[in-house]
């Protein structure tokens, strides 16, 4: 099956622009830079797939989930490699959809030891159109098509000038940053879905929920006060652990916390920042804490977001989590936290 460039399908019903380049994309011809995304960490798949019998690699990927035609091409384009690598066997349905990404419930291959796997498929232009993305990119290392730090002058200039090549590299860096953050936090015991693999525009991770009942976001859940207090205390502990891992979620709210059978999972980390390198980290951390407290205030917990954020941030600094080169930025961040909302 020919590979399709889906930049022309960012919106389900959008017509392609009249420019020659966009019409070329609409006709199904890939842009030259697509090769950088296609080879992104193919070792994740090939490490598995090269051991398979030849006949097993050639089986046709035919998901039972039947979406609109362009979405089906999208699924086939990005998930077929995971099928051939015997990580997933089927796509069962769409769990959630949005402007940035869709999440699909997939049947896991028996060799994984799992029943279900969540496949998060990003729309190709998601990271290019992310609002205020420069704020999150401060201090972030740009990675190349192999997931390594990009140090070549051509790549650095392309990102700085926001060329098409630079946009492609930045796109790769956003996805790689989320995957590495999930790996880091999962290893540290933070309540995040277990990351399994990644490829072009895709991250595979632990599925939360049941086949016909995916875990709802916390904003759709009603808790009793005792449960709310228990969960709030656990979330505060998670924020502290994340800081110890040098990570701030930077977009935390009840919308990206999944709740299932008395437990929760934090999700959606593409914009996560490193407090050692991002001068806005303290302000973003305050926003995370404030949103969390706003949700739990409905249960009468009487939380104090500025005091809590300042306390956690100060503990982070005193634990020598920041290296010497970032102390000045941390001090500036504490000053921000001391300002009234």
Secondary structure as UniProt FT lines:
FT   HELIX           6..9
FT   TURN            12..13
FT   HELIX           20..26
FT   TURN            27..28
FT   TURN            32..33
FT   HELIX           34..38
FT   TURN            39..42
FT   HELIX           43..49
FT   TURN            50..51
FT   HELIX           54..57
FT   HELIX           69..84
FT   TURN            85..86
FT   STRAND          88..96
FT   STRAND          101..108
FT   HELIX           110..112
FT   STRAND          116..122
FT   TURN            124..128
FT   TURN            131..132
FT   HELIX           133..137
FT   TURN            138..139
FT   TURN            145..146
FT   HELIX           153..161
FT   HELIX           164..187
FT   TURN            188..189
FT   STRAND          195..199
FT   TURN            200..201
FT   STRAND          202..206
FT   STRAND          209..210
FT   TURN            211..212
FT   STRAND          213..214
FT   STRAND          216..217
FT   HELIX           218..220
FT   HELIX           225..244
FT   TURN            245..246
FT   HELIX           254..256
FT   STRAND          257..260
FT   TURN            261..262
FT   STRAND          263..266
FT   TURN            270..271
FT   TURN            275..277
FT   TURN            279..280
FT   HELIX           281..296
FT   HELIX           297..299
FT   HELIX           305..318
FT   TURN            319..320
FT   HELIX           324..326
FT   HELIX           327..338
//
